[in-house]
């Protein structure tokens, strides 16, 4: 199945460089998925992303957006289809927040009432009450608040695709965590197709539907966070992703995905919900000093069991592939 963004043997060579910044990359990004490009500095992740909206031009290969090769569209038309959020938010300091958010809809010819309605809707979505924030200037906001406005501006024309280039990297850890939580919440609401560049493994694991791991311009593995942690393509992927970190792997699995049936000799122990991750469930089990936990559904009805032995089985070492497989698409 073709994705909404398709990279077909895409390469990028910069003049004077000893090797391609991006080297023969082929992968598909499925509609509505948040895909993180992850890797060390200089691996090509930002270059790959910037070719989607033609901030960089590919040296060879094709990139298709919605089935159309990007060079068949005018640059302005292409970029209006794609929201773009960067580390340096780039708000216009002399314009109030409502004008900053509404700038692209205004360029597209939306009428004033439609723009105002959209601005208020988006400020609510990113957690900035419009009656409090729409008339402020960027300099009156914190760094985290400015980043929220930047996200609102990128969403203003309702693009199907979002590009996010380390958008939270320059923000303190507490604010960064809040913005990550906010992005997860927003993505559940609007389901955009998002390419998100980061060098932070914890951020990638928290946000991604799939992760693209890159090294020296090439894609080494393209898979779900859980599969990358449990079946890394090689030792480089295992080290980069922290695949040998048992607690990190447990945080990606829910109790409901591994629980045992109740059985005929069911006894009621301390309860844990199906959607609790295994890392938190382990902490609860150890602190309860009981031999198992009773798993309950949203109505607090028992639906399964979680034992220490079962958790131990989930902590077996990651299986590092002997050779690097061809990256999966989709």
C-alpha atoms as a printed R data frame, in Angstrom:
    type eleno elety resid chain resno       x       y       z
1   ATOM     1    CA   UNK     A     1   0.000   0.000   0.000
2   ATOM     2    CA   UNK     A     2   1.403   3.382  -1.045
3   ATOM     3    CA   UNK     A     3   1.743   6.070   1.588
4   ATOM     4    CA   UNK     A     4   0.724   9.707   1.501
5   ATOM     5    CA   UNK     A     5   4.466  10.525   1.420
6   ATOM     6    CA   UNK     A     6   6.629   8.248  -0.740
7   ATOM     7    CA   UNK     A     7  10.413   8.366  -1.015
8   ATOM     8    CA   UNK     A     8  11.672   6.417  -4.029
9   ATOM     9    CA   UNK     A     9  15.477   5.946  -4.119
10  ATOM    10    CA   UNK     A    10  16.010   9.522  -2.938
11  ATOM    11    CA   UNK     A    11  19.545  10.876  -2.599
12  ATOM    12    CA   UNK     A    12  20.987  14.289  -1.751
13  ATOM    13    CA   UNK     A    13  24.584  15.284  -2.451
14  ATOM    14    CA   UNK     A    14  25.919  18.610  -1.191
15  ATOM    15    CA   UNK     A    15  28.865  20.138  -3.100
16  ATOM    16    CA   UNK     A    16  32.226  19.232  -1.576
17  ATOM    17    CA   UNK     A    17  30.794  16.577   0.760
18  ATOM    18    CA   UNK     A    18  32.639  13.253   0.983
19  ATOM    19    CA   UNK     A    19  29.410  11.220   0.942
20  ATOM    20    CA   UNK     A    20  25.701  11.763   0.205
21  ATOM    21    CA   UNK     A    21  23.712  13.413   3.009
22  ATOM    22    CA   UNK     A    22  20.842  11.112   2.008
23  ATOM    23    CA   UNK     A    23  21.698   7.907   0.184
24  ATOM    24    CA   UNK     A    24  19.122   5.956  -1.856
25  ATOM    25    CA   UNK     A    25  16.273   6.185   0.667
26  ATOM    26    CA   UNK     A    26  12.999   4.437  -0.155
27  ATOM    27    CA   UNK     A    27  10.110   4.397   2.326
28  ATOM    28    CA   UNK     A    28   6.392   5.139   2.565
29  ATOM    29    CA   UNK     A    29   4.681   7.175   5.286
30  ATOM    30    CA   UNK     A    30   1.076   6.132   5.818
31  ATOM    31    CA   UNK     A    31  -1.726   8.667   6.133
32  ATOM    32    CA   UNK     A    32  -2.493   9.737   9.704
33  ATOM    33    CA   UNK     A    33   0.739   8.298  11.133
34  ATOM    34    CA   UNK     A    34   3.337  10.159  13.169
35  ATOM    35    CA   UNK     A    35   6.702   8.964  11.877
36  ATOM    36    CA   UNK     A    36   9.863  10.002  13.706
37  ATOM    37    CA   UNK     A    37  13.196  10.352  11.905
38  ATOM    38    CA   UNK     A    38  15.819   9.401  14.487
39  ATOM    39    CA   UNK     A    39  19.569   9.228  14.409
40  ATOM    40    CA   UNK     A    40  22.826  10.895  15.419
41  ATOM    41    CA   UNK     A    41  23.825  14.354  14.228
42  ATOM    42    CA   UNK     A    42  24.690  14.357  10.529
43  ATOM    43    CA   UNK     A    43  22.802  11.148   9.717
44  ATOM    44    CA   UNK     A    44  20.569  12.876   7.116
45  ATOM    45    CA   UNK     A    45  17.250  12.993   8.961
46  ATOM    46    CA   UNK     A    46  16.671  16.761   8.652
47  ATOM    47    CA   UNK     A    47  17.869  16.772   5.028
48  ATOM    48    CA   UNK     A    48  15.413  13.991   4.181
49  ATOM    49    CA   UNK     A    49  12.526  15.871   5.779
50  ATOM    50    CA   UNK     A    50  13.400  19.206   4.145
51  ATOM    51    CA   UNK     A    51  13.225  17.641   0.701
52  ATOM    52    CA   UNK     A    52   9.503  16.958   1.200
53  ATOM    53    CA   UNK     A    53   8.618  20.669   0.988
54  ATOM    54    CA   UNK     A    54  11.566  21.431  -1.329
55  ATOM    55    CA   UNK     A    55  13.630  23.449   1.111
56  ATOM    56    CA   UNK     A    56  16.296  21.128  -0.324
57  ATOM    57    CA   UNK     A    57  16.047  19.633  -3.807
58  ATOM    58    CA   UNK     A    58  16.799  15.919  -4.232
59  ATOM    59    CA   UNK     A    59  19.866  15.095  -6.301
60  ATOM    60    CA   UNK     A    60  18.152  11.952  -7.557
61  ATOM    61    CA   UNK     A    61  15.054   9.862  -6.942
62  ATOM    62    CA   UNK     A    62  11.433  10.883  -6.518
63  ATOM    63    CA   UNK     A    63   9.296  12.140  -3.653
64  ATOM    64    CA   UNK     A    64   5.532  11.869  -4.039
65  ATOM    65    CA   UNK     A    65   2.953  13.605  -1.865
66  ATOM    66    CA   UNK     A    66  -0.568  12.250  -2.186
67  ATOM    67    CA   UNK     A    67   0.546  10.345  -5.279
68  ATOM    68    CA   UNK     A    68   1.907  13.447  -7.066
69  ATOM    69    CA   UNK     A    69   5.630  13.920  -7.664
70  ATOM    70    CA   UNK     A    70   6.554  17.119  -5.825
71  ATOM    71    CA   UNK     A    71   8.105  18.837  -8.862
72  ATOM    72    CA   UNK     A    72   4.756  18.714 -10.653
73  ATOM    73    CA   UNK     A    73   3.457  21.240  -8.129
74  ATOM    74    CA   UNK     A    74   4.453  24.869  -7.758
75  ATOM    75    CA   UNK     A    75   6.598  25.352  -4.665
76  ATOM    76    CA   UNK     A    76   4.045  27.740  -3.140
77  ATOM    77    CA   UNK     A    77   1.220  25.268  -3.788
78  ATOM    78    CA   UNK     A    78   3.215  22.391  -2.284
79  ATOM    79    CA   UNK     A    79   4.146  24.330   0.851
80  ATOM    80    CA   UNK     A    80   0.577  25.452   1.461
81  ATOM    81    CA   UNK     A    81  -0.379  21.760   1.650
82  ATOM    82    CA   UNK     A    82   2.266  21.139   4.327
83  ATOM    83    CA   UNK     A    83   2.506  22.589   7.840
84  ATOM    84    CA   UNK     A    84   6.039  23.305   9.041
85  ATOM    85    CA   UNK     A    85   7.161  23.643  12.672
86  ATOM    86    CA   UNK     A    86  10.798  24.375  13.540
87  ATOM    87    CA   UNK     A    87  12.921  24.747  16.662
88  ATOM    88    CA   UNK     A    88  13.117  28.526  16.261
89  ATOM    89    CA   UNK     A    89   9.402  29.264  16.127
90  ATOM    90    CA   UNK     A    90   9.774  32.305  13.862
91  ATOM    91    CA   UNK     A    91   6.694  34.231  14.987
92  ATOM    92    CA   UNK     A    92   6.439  37.800  13.696
93  ATOM    93    CA   UNK     A    93   7.216  39.881  16.807
94  ATOM    94    CA   UNK     A    94   5.233  42.954  15.661
95  ATOM    95    CA   UNK     A    95   2.046  40.948  15.018
96  ATOM    96    CA   UNK     A    96  -0.425  39.825  17.663
97  ATOM    97    CA   UNK     A    97  -0.973  36.090  18.178
98  ATOM    98    CA   UNK     A    98  -4.238  36.000  16.218
99  ATOM    99    CA   UNK     A    99  -2.493  37.601  13.218
100 ATOM   100    CA   UNK     A   100   0.457  35.192  13.457
101 ATOM   101    CA   UNK     A   101  -1.818  32.142  13.491
102 ATOM   102    CA   UNK     A   102  -4.061  33.473  10.738
103 ATOM   103    CA   UNK     A   103  -1.351  34.531   8.298
104 ATOM   104    CA   UNK     A   104  -1.579  31.523   5.927
105 ATOM   105    CA   UNK     A   105  -5.411  31.483   5.770
106 ATOM   106    CA   UNK     A   106  -5.238  35.211   4.974
107 ATOM   107    CA   UNK     A   107  -2.792  34.498   2.126
108 ATOM   108    CA   UNK     A   108  -5.229  31.867   0.864
109 ATOM   109    CA   UNK     A   109  -8.012  34.439   0.733
110 ATOM   110    CA   UNK     A   110 -10.166  33.273   3.629
111 ATOM   111    CA   UNK     A   111 -12.692  35.841   4.835
112 ATOM   112    CA   UNK     A   112 -12.154  37.594   8.168
113 ATOM   113    CA   UNK     A   113 -14.848  35.702  10.114
114 ATOM   114    CA   UNK     A   114 -13.583  32.325   8.944
115 ATOM   115    CA   UNK     A   115 -10.016  33.230   9.932
116 ATOM   116    CA   UNK     A   116 -11.076  34.440  13.396
117 ATOM   117    CA   UNK     A   117 -13.097  31.288  13.994
118 ATOM   118    CA   UNK     A   118 -10.176  29.097  12.905
119 ATOM   119    CA   UNK     A   119  -7.679  31.015  15.075
120 ATOM   120    CA   UNK     A   120  -9.865  30.638  18.183
121 ATOM   121    CA   UNK     A   121 -10.427  26.948  17.452
122 ATOM   122    CA   UNK     A   122  -6.687  26.307  17.145
123 ATOM   123    CA   UNK     A   123  -5.696  28.297  20.213
124 ATOM   124    CA   UNK     A   124  -8.162  26.171  22.189
125 ATOM   125    CA   UNK     A   125  -6.689  23.035  20.608
126 ATOM   126    CA   UNK     A   126  -3.130  23.891  21.701
127 ATOM   127    CA   UNK     A   127  -4.223  24.869  25.209
128 ATOM   128    CA   UNK     A   128  -4.104  28.680  24.927
129 ATOM   129    CA   UNK     A   129  -7.553  30.160  25.723
130 ATOM   130    CA   UNK     A   130  -8.197  32.614  22.861
131 ATOM   131    CA   UNK     A   131  -9.804  35.290  25.018
132 ATOM   132    CA   UNK     A   132  -6.548  35.440  27.014
133 ATOM   133    CA   UNK     A   133  -3.955  35.009  24.268
134 ATOM   134    CA   UNK     A   134  -5.237  36.155  20.875
135 ATOM   135    CA   UNK     A   135  -4.324  39.845  21.417
136 ATOM   136    CA   UNK     A   136  -0.895  39.260  22.968
137 ATOM   137    CA   UNK     A   137   2.412  39.731  21.179
138 ATOM   138    CA   UNK     A   138   4.956  36.870  20.939
139 ATOM   139    CA   UNK     A   139   7.325  38.670  23.325
140 ATOM   140    CA   UNK     A   140   4.673  38.408  26.042
141 ATOM   141    CA   UNK     A   141   4.704  34.593  25.894
142 ATOM   142    CA   UNK     A   142   7.055  31.968  27.329
143 ATOM   143    CA   UNK     A   143   9.104  29.763  25.005
144 ATOM   144    CA   UNK     A   144   6.663  26.887  25.451
145 ATOM   145    CA   UNK     A   145   3.675  29.121  24.720
146 ATOM   146    CA   UNK     A   146   5.371  30.444  21.586
147 ATOM   147    CA   UNK     A   147   5.954  26.876  20.425
148 ATOM   148    CA   UNK     A   148   2.237  26.164  20.897
149 ATOM   149    CA   UNK     A   149   1.429  29.196  18.748
150 ATOM   150    CA   UNK     A   150   3.855  27.895  16.123
151 ATOM   151    CA   UNK     A   151   2.004  24.576  16.108
152 ATOM   152    CA   UNK     A   152  -1.340  26.377  15.801
153 ATOM   153    CA   UNK     A   153   0.005  28.427  12.868
154 ATOM   154    CA   UNK     A   154   1.204  25.278  11.094
155 ATOM   155    CA   UNK     A   155  -2.272  23.749  11.495
156 ATOM   156    CA   UNK     A   156  -4.139  26.895  10.431
157 ATOM   157    CA   UNK     A   157  -4.865  25.997   6.799
158 ATOM   158    CA   UNK     A   158  -5.699  22.401   7.822
159 ATOM   159    CA   UNK     A   159  -2.779  20.763   5.954
160 ATOM   160    CA   UNK     A   160  -2.838  16.995   5.567
161 ATOM   161    CA   UNK     A   161   0.921  16.793   6.276
162 ATOM   162    CA   UNK     A   162   3.038  18.319   9.051
163 ATOM   163    CA   UNK     A   163   6.839  18.542   9.124
164 ATOM   164    CA   UNK     A   164   8.324  19.088  12.587
165 ATOM   165    CA   UNK     A   165  12.067  19.712  12.861
166 ATOM   166    CA   UNK     A   166  13.188  19.222  16.488
167 ATOM   167    CA   UNK     A   167  10.402  21.606  17.576
168 ATOM   168    CA   UNK     A   168  10.871  21.053  21.323
169 ATOM   169    CA   UNK     A   169  14.668  20.849  21.485
170 ATOM   170    CA   UNK     A   170  15.282  24.377  22.800
171 ATOM   171    CA   UNK     A   171  12.751  24.134  25.632
172 ATOM   172    CA   UNK     A   172  13.325  23.088  29.252
173 ATOM   173    CA   UNK     A   173  12.547  19.467  30.118
174 ATOM   174    CA   UNK     A   174   9.330  20.113  32.066
175 ATOM   175    CA   UNK     A   175   7.823  22.260  29.302
176 ATOM   176    CA   UNK     A   176   9.068  19.811  26.686
177 ATOM   177    CA   UNK     A   177   7.251  16.935  28.373
178 ATOM   178    CA   UNK     A   178   4.055  18.990  28.493
179 ATOM   179    CA   UNK     A   179   4.340  19.856  24.799
180 ATOM   180    CA   UNK     A   180   4.932  16.199  23.915
181 ATOM   181    CA   UNK     A   181   1.790  15.260  25.863
182 ATOM   182    CA   UNK     A   182  -0.075  18.062  24.088
183 ATOM   183    CA   UNK     A   183   1.069  16.815  20.668
184 ATOM   184    CA   UNK     A   184  -0.079  13.278  21.508
185 ATOM   185    CA   UNK     A   185  -3.473  14.662  22.530
186 ATOM   186    CA   UNK     A   186  -3.778  16.841  19.426
187 ATOM   187    CA   UNK     A   187  -2.754  13.974  17.138
188 ATOM   188    CA   UNK     A   188  -5.481  11.775  18.613
189 ATOM   189    CA   UNK     A   189  -7.935  14.554  17.726
190 ATOM   190    CA   UNK     A   190  -6.822  15.620  14.235
191 ATOM   191    CA   UNK     A   191  -4.804  12.604  12.927
192 ATOM   192    CA   UNK     A   192  -2.378  14.451  10.676
193 ATOM   193    CA   UNK     A   193   0.442  12.751   8.806
194 ATOM   194    CA   UNK     A   194   3.530  13.980  10.658
195 ATOM   195    CA   UNK     A   195   7.234  13.649   9.927
196 ATOM   196    CA   UNK     A   196   9.032  14.530  13.163
197 ATOM   197    CA   UNK     A   197  12.815  14.907  13.406
198 ATOM   198    CA   UNK     A   198  14.519  14.352  16.739
199 ATOM   199    CA   UNK     A   199  17.769  13.012  18.190
200 ATOM   200    CA   UNK     A   200  16.007  12.237  21.491
201 ATOM   201    CA   UNK     A   201  15.182   8.537  21.836
202 ATOM   202    CA   UNK     A   202  12.672   8.983  24.657
203 ATOM   203    CA   UNK     A   203  10.797  11.586  22.590
204 ATOM   204    CA   UNK     A   204  10.756   9.287  19.564
205 ATOM   205    CA   UNK     A   205   9.411   6.333  21.528
206 ATOM   206    CA   UNK     A   206   6.755   8.458  23.219
207 ATOM   207    CA   UNK     A   207   5.424  10.080  20.045
208 ATOM   208    CA   UNK     A   208   5.940   7.721  17.129
209 ATOM   209    CA   UNK     A   209   3.665   5.285  15.366
210 ATOM   210    CA   UNK     A   210   6.799   4.269  13.458
211 ATOM   211    CA   UNK     A   211  10.457   5.242  13.756
212 ATOM   212    CA   UNK     A   212  12.941   5.625  10.889
213 ATOM   213    CA   UNK     A   213  16.454   5.051  12.204
214 ATOM   214    CA   UNK     A   214  19.150   6.588  10.004
215 ATOM   215    CA   UNK     A   215  22.918   6.338   9.875
216 ATOM   216    CA   UNK     A   216  25.243   7.966   7.312
217 ATOM   217    CA   UNK     A   217  22.345   8.953   5.057
218 ATOM   218    CA   UNK     A   218  20.765   5.506   4.945
219 ATOM   219    CA   UNK     A   219  17.690   3.996   6.571
220 ATOM   220    CA   UNK     A   220  18.821   1.195   8.878
221 ATOM   221    CA   UNK     A   221  15.398   0.225  10.266
222 ATOM   222    CA   UNK     A   222  11.814   1.444   9.788
223 ATOM   223    CA   UNK     A   223   9.417  -0.105  12.269
224 ATOM   224    CA   UNK     A   224   7.202   0.406  15.304
225 ATOM   225    CA   UNK     A   225   8.933   1.527  18.518
226 ATOM   226    CA   UNK     A   226   8.207  -1.837  20.162
227 ATOM   227    CA   UNK     A   227   9.658  -3.860  17.272
228 ATOM   228    CA   UNK     A   228  12.762  -1.667  17.192
229 ATOM   229    CA   UNK     A   229  13.323  -2.252  20.909
230 ATOM   230    CA   UNK     A   230  12.605  -5.981  20.813
231 ATOM   231    CA   UNK     A   231  14.090  -6.803  17.373
232 ATOM   232    CA   UNK     A   232  16.715  -4.154  16.504
233 ATOM   233    CA   UNK     A   233  18.184  -4.578  13.023
234 ATOM   234    CA   UNK     A   234  21.766  -4.445  14.281
235 ATOM   235    CA   UNK     A   235  23.878  -3.428  17.265
236 ATOM   236    CA   UNK     A   236  23.893   0.237  16.151
237 ATOM   237    CA   UNK     A   237  20.089   0.310  16.366
238 ATOM   238    CA   UNK     A   238  20.163  -1.538  19.693
239 ATOM   239    CA   UNK     A   239  22.576   1.012  21.193
240 ATOM   240    CA   UNK     A   240  20.826   4.048  19.733
241 ATOM   241    CA   UNK     A   241  17.331   2.987  20.781
242 ATOM   242    CA   UNK     A   242  18.275   1.558  24.157
243 ATOM   243    CA   UNK     A   243  16.937  -1.862  23.187
244 ATOM   244    CA   UNK     A   244  18.803  -3.418  26.105
245 ATOM   245    CA   UNK     A   245  16.895  -1.168  28.530
246 ATOM   246    CA   UNK     A   246  14.255  -3.541  29.905
247 ATOM   247    CA   UNK     A   247  12.141  -0.822  31.522
248 ATOM   248    CA   UNK     A   248  12.008   1.153  28.275
249 ATOM   249    CA   UNK     A   249  10.593  -1.882  26.480
250 ATOM   250    CA   UNK     A   250   8.068  -2.544  29.228
251 ATOM   251    CA   UNK     A   251   6.806   1.050  28.928
252 ATOM   252    CA   UNK     A   252   5.636   0.329  25.359
253 ATOM   253    CA   UNK     A   253   3.418  -2.642  26.205
254 ATOM   254    CA   UNK     A   254   0.089  -2.571  27.975
255 ATOM   255    CA   UNK     A   255  -1.175  -5.022  30.539
256 ATOM   256    CA   UNK     A   256  -4.064  -5.917  28.235
257 ATOM   257    CA   UNK     A   257  -1.672  -7.019  25.468
258 ATOM   258    CA   UNK     A   258  -0.041  -9.769  27.567
259 ATOM   259    CA   UNK     A   259  -2.482 -10.674  30.385
260 ATOM   260    CA   UNK     A   260  -3.442 -14.246  31.220
261 ATOM   261    CA   UNK     A   261  -7.062 -15.473  31.262
262 ATOM   262    CA   UNK     A   262  -8.858 -15.506  34.633
263 ATOM   263    CA   UNK     A   263  -9.006 -19.302  34.786
264 ATOM   264    CA   UNK     A   264 -11.222 -21.568  36.913
265 ATOM   265    CA   UNK     A   265  -9.464 -20.836  40.209
266 ATOM   266    CA   UNK     A   266  -9.680 -17.057  39.970
267 ATOM   267    CA   UNK     A   267  -8.777 -15.084  43.118
268 ATOM   268    CA   UNK     A   268  -9.137 -11.322  43.418
269 ATOM   269    CA   UNK     A   269  -5.842  -9.478  43.968
270 ATOM   270    CA   UNK     A   270  -4.962  -5.794  43.800
271 ATOM   271    CA   UNK     A   271  -6.364  -4.385  40.568
272 ATOM   272    CA   UNK     A   272  -4.592  -2.931  37.546
273 ATOM   273    CA   UNK     A   273  -6.285  -1.569  34.414
274 ATOM   274    CA   UNK     A   274  -5.808  -3.043  30.938
275 ATOM   275    CA   UNK     A   275  -4.269   0.143  29.544
276 ATOM   276    CA   UNK     A   276  -1.576   0.442  32.246
277 ATOM   277    CA   UNK     A   277   1.896  -0.007  30.747
278 ATOM   278    CA   UNK     A   278   3.960  -2.951  31.963
279 ATOM   279    CA   UNK     A   279   6.590  -0.707  33.536
280 ATOM   280    CA   UNK     A   280   4.011   0.838  35.881
281 ATOM   281    CA   UNK     A   281   2.365  -2.545  36.407
282 ATOM   282    CA   UNK     A   282   5.703  -4.034  37.532
283 ATOM   283    CA   UNK     A   283   6.141  -1.238  40.071
284 ATOM   284    CA   UNK     A   284   2.599  -1.831  41.343
285 ATOM   285    CA   UNK     A   285   3.122  -5.584  41.582
286 ATOM   286    CA   UNK     A   286   6.368  -5.237  43.508
287 ATOM   287    CA   UNK     A   287   4.915  -2.683  45.918
288 ATOM   288    CA   UNK     A   288   1.789  -4.801  46.518
289 ATOM   289    CA   UNK     A   289   3.910  -7.743  47.686
290 ATOM   290    CA   UNK     A   290   1.313 -10.029  46.108
291 ATOM   291    CA   UNK     A   291   1.932 -12.866  43.690
292 ATOM   292    CA   UNK     A   292  -0.167 -11.375  40.909
293 ATOM   293    CA   UNK     A   293  -2.510  -8.519  39.936
294 ATOM   294    CA   UNK     A   294  -6.112  -8.694  38.783
295 ATOM   295    CA   UNK     A   295  -6.613  -6.931  35.436
296 ATOM   296    CA   UNK     A   296  -9.857  -4.955  35.112
297 ATOM   297    CA   UNK     A   297 -11.618  -3.194  32.242
298 ATOM   298    CA   UNK     A   298 -13.060   0.319  32.125
299 ATOM   299    CA   UNK     A   299 -16.017  -0.796  34.256
300 ATOM   300    CA   UNK     A   300 -13.688  -2.296  36.897
301 ATOM   301    CA   UNK     A   301 -14.713  -5.820  35.893
302 ATOM   302    CA   UNK     A   302 -12.009  -8.525  36.134
303 ATOM   303    CA   UNK     A   303 -10.829  -9.601  32.672
304 ATOM   304    CA   UNK     A   304  -7.427 -11.207  33.289
305 ATOM   305    CA   UNK     A   305  -4.364 -11.810  35.449
306 ATOM   306    CA   UNK     A   306  -0.821 -10.435  35.509
307 ATOM   307    CA   UNK     A   307   1.909 -12.419  37.251
308 ATOM   308    CA   UNK     A   308   5.554 -11.690  38.018
309 ATOM   309    CA   UNK     A   309   6.586 -14.675  35.889
310 ATOM   310    CA   UNK     A   310   4.657 -13.279  32.937
311 ATOM   311    CA   UNK     A   311   6.441  -9.936  33.341
312 ATOM   312    CA   UNK     A   312   9.767 -11.731  33.560
313 ATOM   313    CA   UNK     A   313   9.048 -13.341  30.183
314 ATOM   314    CA   UNK     A   314   8.606  -9.874  28.648
315 ATOM   315    CA   UNK     A   315  12.078  -8.805  29.777
316 ATOM   316    CA   UNK     A   316  14.070 -11.349  27.771
317 ATOM   317    CA   UNK     A   317  17.004  -9.757  25.900
318 ATOM   318    CA   UNK     A   318  16.343  -7.975  22.605
319 ATOM   319    CA   UNK     A   319  17.004 -10.151  19.554
320 ATOM   320    CA   UNK     A   320  19.573  -8.283  17.463
321 ATOM   321    CA   UNK     A   321  19.465  -9.358  13.823
322 ATOM   322    CA   UNK     A   322  22.683 -10.803  12.456
323 ATOM   323    CA   UNK     A   323  22.320  -8.670   9.332
324 ATOM   324    CA   UNK     A   324  20.477  -5.462   8.606
325 ATOM   325    CA   UNK     A   325  17.202  -6.243   6.793
326 ATOM   326    CA   UNK     A   326  15.744  -4.179   3.976
327 ATOM   327    CA   UNK     A   327  13.656  -1.488   5.727
328 ATOM   328    CA   UNK     A   328   9.953  -2.314   5.813
329 ATOM   329    CA   UNK     A   329   7.557   0.053   4.101
330 ATOM   330    CA   UNK     A   330   4.347   1.340   5.669
